Amino acid sequence: MGKLSDLGVEEVINGLSNKSFSAKELVQTYIDKILEDKILNAFVRVNPEKSLKNAELSDDRRKRNKVLPLDGVPIAVKDIFCTKNEETNASSKILENFVPQYESTVTRKLLESGGIIIGKTSMDEFAMGSSNETSNNGVVLNPWSKGEKKLVPGGSSGGSAAAVSARLCSAALGTDTGGSIRQPASFCGVVGLKPTYGRCSRWGIIAFASSLDQAGPIARSVRDAAIILEQISGFDTMDSTSVDKKVPNLLTACSQSIKEKTIGIPGEYQISGLSDDVRNIWKQGIEWLKSAGANIIDISLPHTPYALPAYYIVAPAEASANLARYDGIKYGFRANNITSLDDLYSKTRSEGFGAEVKRRILIGTYVLSAGYYDAYYLKAQKVRTKIVQDFNIAFEKCDAILTPTTPAGAFEIGEKSHNPVEMYLNDIFTVPASLAGLPAISLPSGLDNNKRPLGLQLIGRPFDEESILSVASVLEDSANFRSMEIEQGIVS
């Protein structure tokens, strides 16, 4: 069977069912690995006692034939999900020592399905970043780093992606605002699935940009991602943007044939900054789908070049409003040596927020200010509408859209941190689907010349996660990425 820590979600479920090992044995294996790790810095918090107690309860349910769908599966959770009576900081100083008295809907669903939250993972502060370098908990290292080349894991869900890649958990939860699940998944050689906006509740997730934020799984396989998503999805009266729509059997969708499915290839994603390695993997992906019987057509998404600038107006504007609540009054960090109320606000926010968060608050406040609202924010929303229309027209001709996830593989720590615009360009392929609220998945499909993972992205119609899962499963089988992991020593 190999190492327990090498097992994915589906393999864990089968192993527990066959009594090959217990949930307690499995959880202890992961806890030992997490505590022994002194390099990756993927986790910000673990609770061994609670995790082992929940594992014992899971084993007891199994003995009584009261098994739940995810019973005994150890899952890491991004530090943006509020977990009852457990510290949650969104990797920011301004939320230090914040302990919620409530559970986010998504983590509650995870627990109710028998999943074991093994720990909280690091992230870019308030989910603002593409490299996990803005975290107040320090930089996370990509497990694919070799020698002196220290690579970023991507962001903002970099801790979750690194933890899954390094076999520190069976799967993890992240959030995706403009690519924060898919981009780190691509960099770390794992699967990242952003569901349709409204598929998963946002209640209890610390907000960045409310019209964009969406929870989703990071896993080792497409099937594992489908299993997790099915359990955390569903309507929630606590979230006004949650959609009352039945959750389909997503695991079944992974086995569906893609013969006669039509896959669109957008010409606008053939940008000048696309690396040759990514371009070749994209071409290879097209050939794999052709071999599986899919029809390949060229499509146009003409407003794609405007997606990134529109996103970096809309998202900071919403962040400016959402982060106004952090002022040192009710909870979290409060600055010392205060002389007045204005001084309290100013010093607390100045000392509590990191540079990237302050940059985005300033941008957001500026584009919402009198005299600039129409010129920037309103125009960006009009562009967003055009992007939605582009996808609607494209999906009249195709069932899914195949693109690269990122323009290149993972870059080195510090390489782009002093150039915000260059950093933002990492999101160029993931942002359009976020603005349109569409489901999208990134799956590892090959390595570049530096032996760094490269991902392919599939984008689907609203609430049609089934189509992208079926196509992604075909690509996954063709790519056989696990053999590359073994070759590079990531997994035995």
N, C-alpha and C positions, 0 to 999 in steps of 0.2 A: 504493500500500500504506500510505502514511502513515508516521509515525514508528515506528522499531523499538520504542521504549519503550512505545508504545500497544498493542502486541500482547499478547493473553492467551496462556495456555498452549497451547491448541489451535491458535491462529494461529501461534505460534512453531514448533510441531511441523510444521505444514503448510509454513511458509516455509522451514524448514531442509530439509525433504524435497524441496521444489521448487528448492533451491539459490538462493533469492532473496537469501539472506545467509548468513553463516557464524556458528557459535556464538561464535567469537572476536569478530566484529564486534558481535554482540548484547551479549555480556558487557562489552566495552569501552564500549558506549553507556551501560549501566547504571552501571558504575564511575564514569564521568565525571559522570553525574547525581548520584550519591551524594556524591562528593567535592566537587562544586560547591555542594551544598545546605548553607546555613548557617542555616536557619530551623527545619526540622521536628524535627531531632534524633532521627530515627527509628532510626538505626543506632548501635550502640555499638562495633562492630568490623567492619572489612572487610579482606580480604586480596587485593588486586588481583593480585599475582603468582600466587598459588595458583589463583585463579579463572580467570585467563587461560590458565594451564597446563592446567587441566581442560577448558577450552573447546577448546584445541588437540587434546587427546586425543579429545574428542568429535567434532571435525571429521575426525580421522584414522579413527575407527571408522566414520563415515558413508562415507568414501571406500572403506573395505574391506567395505561392506555388512554391518557388525556393529552395526547401530543398536539401541539400547536404548529402552525405552518413553518415557523422559523426556530422552533425549539432547539436551544443549545448553540445557536450560531453566533460566534463572537463578532461583533460589528463595532467599528470605531465611528465616532460622530464628530463632525467639524464643530469647533468651539463657537459656533454662531447659533446653535440650537439651544434654547433654554431647557435645562434639565432640573427638575424639582429638587431643591435642597442641595444642589451641587453647583459650585462656582462656574460661571459662564462669563467670559471676558471679551469675546470677539477679537482676541489678541490685541487689545487696546489698554493702555494705562488708565484711560478715563473710566473704564469699567472694572477696575481692580476691586477684588473682594465682593463683587456683585453675586449674590446667591438668589436665584429666582425661587419664588414660592409656587411655581406652576410648571407644568411640563408642556413642551411644544407638541402640537398635534402629531407631527411626523414621528417624533421619538416615542410618544405615547403608543402610537400604532405599532411601532417596532417592538416595544416591550410587550404589548398585548398579544403579539404574534409569537412570543417566546424568544425573541432575539435578546442577546446579552450585550449591553453597551459596555465595551471593555475599556473605553477611555475617550478623552476628548483630544482632537488633533489640532495642530497649529494651522494658521491661515494668515493671509495678508490682513492687516488691520481693517476691521469693518468690511472685509471682502474687497478692499480696494487695492488691486495689484495683480500682476501677471507673473510673479516670480517667487512669492512667499518671502520676499526680502523686507516687506514693510511691517512684519509681525513684531509686536512688542516682546515676544518670547524668543527672538533670535531667528536666524536663517535656518531653513530646513534644507537638508542635502538630498539631492536626487540619488536613489540607490544605484543608478546606472553610471555614477561618477567613477572614473578610473584614474588611479595615480594622482598626479597633481591637478588634474582637471576636475574642479569642483563645480558641478552643474546644479542649476536651480531645478526644483521639481515642477515649476509652473505655479500659477495661482488663479484665484485666491485659495482654492481647496488643495494647496500643495501638500499639507500634512496628511490629508486623507489619501491622496494619490500615492505618496511615498510609502505610507504605512501598508497599503494593499500590495504595492510592488515589492516591498521588502519582506512580505509574509509576516507582518506583525498583527494581522487580523484577517478574517475571511473576506470581509468587504467593508465598505465605509459609506457614510453619508456625506454629501457636500451640498453646496448651493451654487447655482449658476445664474449670474446676472448678465454677463456679456460673453461668457465662455469659461467661467470659473470651475466647471466640472470637466468640460471637454479638453481644454488646453493642457491642464496638468495631467489628465489621463493620457494624452498623446505623448507628453514629455517623459512620463514614467512607464510607458508601455503597458497600460491597463485600459479597461473599458470604462467610459464615462457617459452616462445617459441623462440628458436634460429633457424632462417630460414637457408636454404642452403646458403653457401657462394656465393655471387653474386646476391642473390634474392633482397636484398635491397642495395641501393647506400650507399657508405661510404663517399661520398663527403660532406665536412663540419663537419665530425666527427673528433675530435682531435685524432690523431693516436697513438696507442700503438704498436700493431704488425700488419702490413698491410695485411699479408697473412692469418690472423685469425679473425680480428675484424669484427663483424657483428651486425647490429641493430636488435632489435626485441621487441615485446610487453610483458609486465607483466600485468596480468589481474586477475579477480576473477573467471573466468570460461574459459573453452576451447573455447566455442563459442565466447566469448568476445575477446579472443586472435586472433581467426580467422578473426573476423571483422576488428580489427586494422591492422593485418598483410596485409590483402588484400589491404588496402588503402595506406600503406607506401611502398609497393613493386613496382618493375618495373624497366625497363632499364633506364640508365642515361648516356648520352654521357660524362658527367663530371667525370665519374669513369670508368677507363679502366678495372676494375675487375667486373663491373656490367654486368650481362648476359641478352642478348636480348631474353627473353622467356616470353610467355604470362602468365599472372597471372590467375590461375583458380579461380572458385567460391569456396572459402575455407569454407564458412559457410555451403554450401550444403554438403560438405564432412563430416561435423560433424554429419550428420544424416544417413550416409551410414552404412549398415549392415557389420559386420565383420565376418559373417559366411563364412567359407572356407578360411579365411585369415590365413596365417601361421606366427606365432610369434616365433622368435628365442630367446633362453635363453643362454647367453654365460657363459661357465664354468669358464673362467678366472676372472669373476667379483665376484666369491666366495672367496674373500680374507680373510686373517686371522683377519684383523682389522674391519671386518664388524660386527656391533652390532647385537645382537639377535633380537632387535625390528625391525631393518631394514630388516633383513633376513626373519622375519615372515610376514612383509608387502609385501615383494617381492613374497613370496609363496602365500599369499592371492591374490595378483594381478594376478598371474598365474591362480588361481582357478576361479577368476571373468571372465577372458578371455575364459577359457574353457567352462564356463556356457553360454557364449554368442555365442558359436559355433566356436571359433577360434581353429586352430590346433597349438599345442605347440611342438616345437622340440628343442633339444639341439644343439647348434652350438659352434664353436671354433673361437676365435679371438686371435691367438697365440702370437701376438706381443703386446698385451695389457700391459704387465708388463713394456715395454720399452717406453710407450706413455708419461708418466709423465716426466721422465728424458729428453726425446727428446723435449718435449714442453718447459721445462725450460732451454733449449739451444736456440731453434729457437725464442721463444718470446722475451727473453732479447736481443738477437742479433738484432732483428728488432727494439726493443725499443731504443737500443743504437744509431741506425742510425736516427730514427724518432725524438728523443729528443735532437739531436745535434743542432737543430735550436734555442733552448732556451738558449741564451747567453747574454742577457741584452742589445743587440744592437738596435733592431727594436721595440720591444714591451714587455710588461710584467715587471716583477721585475728587478731592477738593483741595485747591491750592492753599498754602499757608500765607501768613502776613498780609491779610486782606484789610483794606482801608475803607471800602465801600461796596455796594452791591455791584456796580459796574466793574469794579476791580476784581470781585469774585468771579464774575462771568469771564472776563478777559483773561485772567491768569489761569483759571481752571482749564479753559478750553485751549489756551496756548501751550500749557504744560502737559495737558492730558492727551491731546491728539498728536499723532505723528505727522511728518512733513507731507506725505502723500494725501492723507485725509484732509489736512488743512488746505492743500492745493485744490482739492476737488470741492470743498465747501466754498472756497473763494470763487471758483469758477461758477458754481451753481448759484451762489448769491448774486453774482454779477449778471448772469443771463436772465435772472428773474427780476432784476431791479427795474425801476421806472425808466422808460426810454429805451430799454434793451430787450424787454420781454418779447415784443413783436419781431424785432430784428433777429433774435437768436432762438429763444425757446419755442415760440409759435411756429417759426419756420422749420425748426427741427421736427416738430410734431407733424407738420405737413409732409416732410420727407419720409417720416416713419409710415404714414398712410400710403405713400407711393410704394414703399418697399413691400408692404402687405399686399398691395395690388399686384406687384410684380410676381410674388409667390402664387397668388390666386390664379393668375393667368398661366403660369408655368405648370401648376398642378392640374390644369385642364388637359394637359398633354402627357403628364408623367405621374408615376406613383411615388417616386422618391427622387432625391437629388443627391448626387455623389460629388464631394469636394474634398480637398485636403482639410485637415483640422487646423494646421498652423503652416506658415510659410517656410519654416525650417525646423530642425530639431532643437533640443534643449541647449541653451546658451550657458556660459559660465557665470558664476556668482560675481556680481559687481560689473559685469560687462555692459549692461544697459541701464543700470540704476541711476546714472547721472544724466540720462537723456529720456525724459518722460514720453516724448513723441515716439521715439524708437521703441520704447516699452509698449506703448499703446498699440503699435502696429502688430503686435502678437495676436491681437483679437480680431484682425481684419476678416477672417473667414468664419468666426463664430458669432460675431455681433449681429449680422443680418437676421439669423433665425431667432435670436433673442428679441430683437425689436418687433418681429412679427409674431412672437409668442408660440413658435412652432417647436415640435419635438425634434431633437437631434441627438445623434449618438456618435461618439468617437471610439474607434477600435484600433488596436495596434496592428500594423500591416507590414512592417519591415524595419530595416535599420538604414541609417545614412552611412556615408563613408567613414564616419568617426565612431560607428557602432552605437549610435544613439537612436532610440525608438522614434518612429514616425507613425502618425495616425491618419486614418481616413475618416471623413465625416459623412454621415447620411442625414438628410433633412426630410421630414415627412409632413403630410397634411395635419391640420389641427386634430388632436385626439386620435391620430392614426399611428400610435407607437407600434402597432402590430406590423405594419409594412416595413418600417425601418429595422425592426428586430429580425424579420425574416430575411431581409437582404443582408443585414450585418452578419447573420449566422453563416451565410454562404461565403462572405468575404473572410470571416474568421477561419473557417475550415480550409479555405484556399491558402491563406497566409501562413497557417501553422506557426504562429508566433512563439508558441511554447518551446519549439525546437531551438529558436534563437535565444530564448531566455536560458535554456540549458547550456548552450554553446558559450554564452557570455558569463556563466556562473551566477546568474540571478536566482535560479532554482535548480535543485539537484534532480 
